[in-house]
C-alpha cells in the first residue's frame, strides 16, 4: 500500500490562502541581527510548514552571494561549469570524479535510477518510505515488490533478501528512513548491501546522512569505493538549506555512473552549481544548521514526553510520533491552526511526521499540538 503524494496531500488539506498569517504573534527572533544576515531564517508567517523536512535556514549569506555573482553566466549552458563542483564533491566523498553524477536534487537521481535499473523488472523496498523512485518507475512499467516494515518499524532486510530474484532490478533502502527517522544497525546494513549487491543493484538513499550522530556510522559510499553494485544518493536540500535550488548527486562506480548520466534529464543550472560550491565550503552554516536542528528536535521531543505520546528516535530533521488520531483528521485540524504537518504514511495512519522548524515556529507548534491532543 502506498501513501498520498505530498502534492495530493497539500491539495486535500486545502492549505494556503485561507489561513491567517502568524507573523503578528509578537514573538521576537532568538537570533542576533548578524546571525539573521548570515543564516537567513525563514520569516515567521503562516502557514507554518512543518511537513516537508526542509531546513528553515538558508541559503546562507555566502550561498546567496555566490548565486548573485553567477547571474551574468545565466545565458550559458551549465555543462562547462560542472567540473569544479564535481571535483569538490568527489574530494568530499573520497572517490574519483567519474563516480559522481550531478542531479537536480536527489529526487531526480532516485527517479533516474529507478528507470535505469527497474524498467521492465521489479524494485524491492519497504513501506512506508520515500516514494519518489517507486512512483516514477511504476509509470515506466516497473513492478514494485513492497515489504512491510518489521515490528520495530525498521526496513525488514531479511525479508527483502529472501525476495531478491532474477526479476529484481534494484533494491531501494532509505537510511535514515523517511518517515520514521530510524537508522539501520551499521554492521547489518553493510553486510546486507555487500551480499545483495552481488545479485542486483542496491540503492542507498542517504538524504539525511548529515544528521546522523552515531559515532563512525558508515555510508554505503564505502562499498562503492570497493566496486560493489551500490548507488548512493545525497542532497544539498537538507542541512545545506538549498531545497528550492535543486542540487543533489549520486555516487556509483564508473559503469553504473555513466548509465545514470545518460538518463539525467533536468541536470542542474549555473546558480545551483555556484550555490553548491559555496554550500560545501560554508562549514559555519553547516554546523549552525545541525545545531539548530537538534535544538528544535529537542523541543518537539520534550513536548511529546510531557504529553506521553510515543515517538521514534530520529536521526533526521523530523520526528515521527503516534498521535492516536487519524492523520487526515489531525492534518485538517492543524491546518485550521495555521500548520502544515506530514502527509499520511499508510498503514501507520495514526502516526504524524513533524519537521523541525525555526525555534519560534516550533514554540508555536508545541502550543498548538497541546491544544489539539492535550
C-alpha positions as CSV (number, residue, x, y, z in Angstrom):
1,X,0.0,0.0,0.0
2,X,1.3,3.5,-0.8
3,X,0.6,6.8,0.8
4,X,-0.6,10.0,-0.7
5,X,2.0,12.1,-2.6
6,X,2.9,15.3,-1.0
7,X,1.2,17.3,-3.7
8,X,-2.1,15.4,-3.3
9,X,-1.9,15.8,0.5
10,X,-1.5,19.6,0.2
11,X,-4.4,19.8,-2.2
12,X,-6.7,17.7,0.0
13,X,-5.9,19.7,3.1
14,X,-6.8,23.0,1.2
15,X,-3.9,24.9,2.8
16,X,-2.7,28.3,1.9
17,X,-4.6,31.4,1.2
18,X,-7.4,30.8,3.6
19,X,-5.2,30.6,6.7
20,X,-4.4,33.5,8.9
21,X,-0.8,34.6,9.0
22,X,1.0,34.0,12.2
23,X,3.6,36.7,11.8
24,X,1.8,39.1,14.1
25,X,2.3,36.9,17.2
26,X,4.8,39.3,18.8
27,X,7.5,36.6,19.0
28,X,11.0,38.0,18.7
29,X,13.7,36.0,16.9
30,X,16.2,34.2,19.1
31,X,18.9,35.1,16.6
32,X,21.0,38.3,16.5
33,X,20.9,40.6,13.5
34,X,24.2,39.3,12.4
35,X,23.0,35.7,12.6
36,X,19.9,36.5,10.7
37,X,22.0,38.0,7.9
38,X,24.4,35.0,7.8
39,X,21.9,32.2,8.2
40,X,18.7,33.5,6.6
41,X,16.0,32.0,8.8
42,X,12.6,31.9,7.0
43,X,10.1,34.6,8.1
44,X,7.6,33.7,10.8
45,X,4.5,33.7,8.7
46,X,1.6,31.3,8.1
47,X,1.0,28.7,7.2
48,X,4.0,27.3,9.2
49,X,5.3,24.5,7.0
50,X,6.4,21.5,9.1
51,X,5.5,18.9,6.6
52,X,8.3,18.7,4.0
53,X,11.5,18.2,6.0
54,X,13.0,21.5,4.8
55,X,15.8,23.3,6.6
56,X,14.2,26.5,7.9
57,X,17.6,28.3,7.5
58,X,19.4,29.2,4.3
59,X,20.5,29.7,1.7
60,X,23.3,31.3,3.8
61,X,24.8,34.7,3.0
62,X,27.7,33.1,1.2
63,X,25.4,30.9,-0.9
64,X,23.3,33.9,-1.8
65,X,26.3,36.0,-2.8
66,X,27.6,33.1,-5.0
67,X,24.3,32.8,-6.8
68,X,24.0,36.5,-7.3
69,X,27.5,36.7,-8.7
70,X,26.6,33.9,-11.2
71,X,23.7,35.7,-12.8
72,X,26.0,37.1,-15.6
73,X,26.6,33.5,-16.7
74,X,22.9,32.7,-16.7
75,X,22.9,32.9,-20.5
76,X,25.3,29.9,-20.6
77,X,24.5,26.2,-20.5
78,X,25.9,24.7,-17.3
79,X,28.0,21.9,-18.9
80,X,31.2,23.9,-18.8
81,X,30.8,24.9,-15.2
82,X,30.1,21.5,-13.6
83,X,33.7,20.3,-13.3
84,X,34.7,22.4,-10.3
85,X,31.6,21.3,-8.3
86,X,32.1,17.6,-9.2
87,X,35.7,17.9,-8.0
88,X,34.6,19.3,-4.7
89,X,32.0,16.5,-4.2
90,X,34.5,13.8,-5.2
91,X,37.0,15.1,-2.7
92,X,34.3,15.3,0.0
93,X,33.2,11.7,-0.7
94,X,36.7,10.3,-1.2
95,X,36.0,8.9,-4.7
96,X,37.3,9.7,-8.2
97,X,35.4,12.3,-10.2
98,X,33.9,9.7,-12.6
99,X,32.0,8.3,-9.7
100,X,29.8,11.5,-9.3
101,X,26.5,12.2,-11.1
102,X,25.1,15.7,-10.6
103,X,21.3,15.9,-10.4
104,X,18.6,18.5,-9.9
105,X,18.1,17.5,-6.2
106,X,18.4,13.9,-5.1
107,X,14.9,13.2,-6.3
108,X,15.9,13.3,-9.9
109,X,18.7,10.9,-9.0
110,X,16.1,8.5,-7.5
111,X,13.9,8.7,-10.5
112,X,16.7,8.2,-13.0
113,X,18.0,5.2,-11.0
114,X,14.5,3.7,-10.8
115,X,14.0,3.7,-14.6
116,X,17.6,2.8,-15.4
117,X,17.7,-0.4,-13.3
118,X,14.0,-1.1,-12.7
119,X,12.3,-0.7,-16.1
120,X,10.7,-3.9,-17.2
121,X,11.8,-5.6,-13.9
122,X,11.0,-5.1,-10.3
123,X,12.1,-2.8,-7.4
124,X,12.0,-4.2,-3.9
125,X,11.6,-1.8,-1.0
126,X,9.8,-1.3,2.3
127,X,6.7,0.7,3.1
128,X,6.3,3.3,4.3
129,X,9.4,5.1,2.9
130,X,10.2,7.9,0.5
131,X,8.1,7.1,-2.6
132,X,9.6,9.2,-5.5
133,X,11.6,6.4,-7.1
134,X,8.9,3.8,-7.0
135,X,6.1,6.0,-8.1
136,X,8.1,7.2,-11.1
137,X,9.4,3.8,-12.0
138,X,5.8,2.4,-12.0
139,X,4.9,4.8,-14.8
140,X,7.6,3.1,-16.9
141,X,6.4,-0.5,-16.3
142,X,8.3,-1.4,-13.2
143,X,6.7,-3.7,-10.7
144,X,7.1,-2.7,-7.0
145,X,7.6,-5.5,-4.6
146,X,6.6,-3.9,-1.3
147,X,7.8,-5.3,2.0
148,X,6.2,-4.0,5.2
149,X,8.5,-2.5,7.9
150,X,9.2,-5.0,10.6
151,X,7.7,-4.9,14.1
152,X,10.3,-2.4,15.2
153,X,9.4,-0.2,12.2
154,X,12.7,-0.9,10.5
155,X,13.4,-2.0,7.0
156,X,13.0,-5.7,7.0
157,X,16.3,-6.6,5.5
158,X,15.9,-10.4,6.0
159,X,12.6,-10.4,4.1
160,X,14.0,-8.2,1.3
161,X,16.9,-10.5,0.8
162,X,14.6,-13.5,0.6
163,X,12.6,-11.8,-2.2
164,X,15.5,-10.9,-4.4
165,X,15.3,-12.9,-7.7
166,X,16.3,-12.7,-11.3
167,X,13.4,-10.3,-11.8
168,X,14.8,-7.8,-9.3
169,X,16.5,-4.8,-11.0
170,X,17.1,-2.8,-7.8
171,X,16.7,-2.8,-4.1
172,X,15.9,0.6,-2.5
173,X,16.9,1.5,1.0
174,X,16.3,4.8,2.7
175,X,18.7,5.2,5.7
176,X,17.8,7.0,7.9
177,X,14.3,6.2,6.7
178,X,11.7,8.8,5.8
179,X,9.2,9.0,7.6
180,X,10.4,7.1,10.6
181,X,13.8,8.7,11.0
182,X,15.2,5.3,12.1
183,X,18.7,4.2,11.3
184,X,19.6,0.6,10.4
185,X,22.3,-1.2,12.5
186,X,25.6,-0.4,10.9
187,X,27.0,-3.9,10.7
188,X,23.8,-5.4,9.4
189,X,23.1,-2.9,6.7
190,X,26.7,-3.1,5.5
191,X,26.6,-6.9,5.3
192,X,23.2,-6.7,3.6
193,X,24.4,-4.3,0.9
194,X,27.6,-6.4,0.3
195,X,25.6,-9.6,-0.1
196,X,22.6,-8.3,-2.1
197,X,24.6,-6.1,-4.5
198,X,26.2,-9.3,-5.8
199,X,22.8,-10.2,-7.1
200,X,21.3,-6.9,-8.1
201,X,21.9,-3.1,-7.7
202,X,21.3,-1.7,-4.2
203,X,20.3,2.0,-3.9
204,X,21.0,3.7,-0.6
205,X,19.1,7.0,-0.2
206,X,21.2,8.9,2.3
207,X,19.4,12.3,2.1
208,X,19.5,12.6,5.9
209,X,23.0,11.2,6.4
210,X,24.4,14.6,7.7
211,X,22.1,14.4,10.7
212,X,23.4,11.1,12.0
213,X,25.2,11.5,15.3
214,X,26.1,7.8,15.8
215,X,29.9,7.6,16.1
216,X,31.6,6.2,12.9
217,X,28.3,5.3,11.3
218,X,29.2,4.1,7.7
219,X,28.0,5.5,4.5
220,X,27.4,2.9,1.7
221,X,29.9,5.0,-0.3
222,X,32.5,2.7,1.3
223,X,31.1,-0.1,-0.8
224,X,31.1,2.0,-3.9
225,X,34.8,2.5,-3.4
226,X,35.2,-1.3,-3.3
227,X,33.5,-1.7,-6.6
228,X,30.1,-3.1,-5.4
229,X,26.9,-2.5,-7.4
230,X,25.7,0.1,-4.9
231,X,24.4,3.6,-5.7
232,X,24.3,6.3,-3.0
233,X,22.2,9.5,-3.2
234,X,23.0,12.7,-1.4
235,X,21.3,16.1,-1.4
236,X,22.1,19.7,-0.6
237,X,18.4,20.3,0.1
238,X,18.5,19.4,3.8
239,X,21.3,20.6,6.1
240,X,22.7,22.9,3.4
241,X,19.4,24.7,3.0
242,X,19.1,24.5,-0.8
243,X,15.8,22.7,-1.2
244,X,14.5,25.3,-3.7
245,X,17.7,25.5,-5.7
246,X,17.7,21.7,-6.6
247,X,21.1,20.3,-6.2
248,X,21.9,16.7,-5.5
249,X,24.2,13.9,-6.6
250,X,24.7,10.2,-6.9
251,X,27.8,8.2,-6.1
252,X,28.4,5.0,-8.1
253,X,31.2,3.1,-9.7
254,X,32.0,4.4,-13.2
255,X,30.0,2.0,-15.4
256,X,26.9,2.5,-13.3
257,X,27.5,6.2,-13.0
258,X,27.7,6.5,-16.8
259,X,24.4,4.7,-17.3
260,X,22.8,7.2,-14.8
261,X,24.4,10.2,-16.5
262,X,23.0,9.1,-19.9
263,X,19.5,9.3,-18.4
264,X,19.7,12.5,-16.4
265,X,17.0,14.9,-17.7
266,X,17.0,18.2,-15.7
267,X,20.7,18.1,-14.8
268,X,21.3,21.4,-13.0
269,X,21.9,25.1,-13.6
270,X,24.5,27.8,-13.2
271,X,23.1,29.3,-10.0
272,X,22.7,25.8,-8.4
273,X,26.3,24.9,-9.3
274,X,27.7,28.1,-7.6
275,X,25.3,27.7,-4.6
276,X,26.5,24.1,-4.2
277,X,30.2,25.1,-4.2
278,X,29.5,27.8,-1.7
279,X,27.5,25.4,0.5
280,X,30.2,22.8,0.6
281,X,32.7,25.5,1.6
282,X,30.5,27.1,4.3
283,X,31.3,24.9,7.3
284,X,29.9,27.6,9.6
285,X,26.4,27.4,8.2
286,X,26.6,23.6,8.2
287,X,27.4,23.5,11.9
288,X,24.8,26.1,12.7
289,X,22.1,24.2,10.8
290,X,22.9,20.9,12.6
291,X,22.9,22.7,16.0
292,X,19.5,24.4,15.4
293,X,18.0,21.1,14.1
294,X,19.0,19.4,17.4
295,X,17.6,22.3,19.4
296,X,14.3,22.2,17.6
297,X,14.0,18.4,17.7
298,X,14.7,18.5,21.4
299,X,11.8,20.9,21.8
300,X,9.4,18.6,19.9
301,X,10.5,15.6,21.9
302,X,10.2,17.4,25.2
303,X,6.6,18.2,24.4
304,X,5.9,14.7,23.3
305,X,7.3,13.4,26.6
306,X,5.1,15.8,28.5
307,X,2.1,14.6,26.6
308,X,3.2,11.0,27.0
309,X,2.9,10.3,23.2
310,X,5.1,7.6,21.8
311,X,7.7,8.5,19.2
312,X,10.7,7.0,17.4
313,X,14.3,8.1,17.9
314,X,15.1,10.3,15.0
315,X,18.4,10.5,13.1
316,X,17.0,13.2,10.7
317,X,15.3,16.6,10.8
318,X,11.9,15.4,11.8
319,X,10.1,13.4,14.5
320,X,7.7,10.6,13.9
321,X,5.2,10.1,16.7
322,X,2.0,8.2,17.4
323,X,-0.8,10.8,17.7
324,X,-3.6,8.4,18.3
325,X,-5.7,10.4,15.8
326,X,-6.1,9.7,12.1
327,X,-3.5,11.8,10.3
328,X,-6.0,13.3,7.8
329,X,-8.2,14.5,10.6
330,X,-5.2,15.8,12.5
331,X,-3.9,17.5,9.4
332,X,-7.1,19.3,8.8
333,X,-7.3,20.5,12.4
334,X,-3.7,21.7,12.4
335,X,-4.3,23.4,9.1
336,X,-7.0,25.5,10.6
337,X,-4.5,26.5,13.3
338,X,-2.0,27.5,10.6
339,X,0.3,24.5,10.4
340,X,1.2,22.1,7.6
341,X,2.2,18.7,9.0
342,X,3.3,15.5,7.3
343,X,1.0,13.6,5.0
344,X,-0.4,10.1,5.8
345,X,2.0,7.2,5.6
346,X,-0.2,4.1,5.4
347,X,-0.5,1.7,7.2
348,X,0.7,3.9,10.1
349,X,-2.3,6.2,9.8
350,X,-2.3,7.5,13.3
351,X,1.4,8.4,13.2
352,X,2.5,12.0,12.5
353,X,5.7,13.3,11.0
354,X,6.8,16.8,12.1
355,X,9.7,18.5,10.5
356,X,12.0,20.7,12.6
357,X,11.5,24.5,12.0
358,X,12.9,27.6,13.5
359,X,12.8,27.8,17.3
360,X,10.0,30.3,17.0
361,X,8.0,28.0,14.7
362,X,8.4,25.0,17.0
363,X,7.4,27.0,20.0
364,X,4.1,27.9,18.3
365,X,3.6,24.4,17.0
366,X,4.1,22.9,20.5
367,X,1.5,25.2,21.8
368,X,-1.0,24.2,19.1
369,X,-0.4,20.4,19.3
370,X,-1.0,20.6,23.1
371,X,-4.3,22.3,22.4
372,X,-5.3,19.7,19.9
373,X,-4.1,16.5,21.5
374,X,-3.5,17.5,25.1
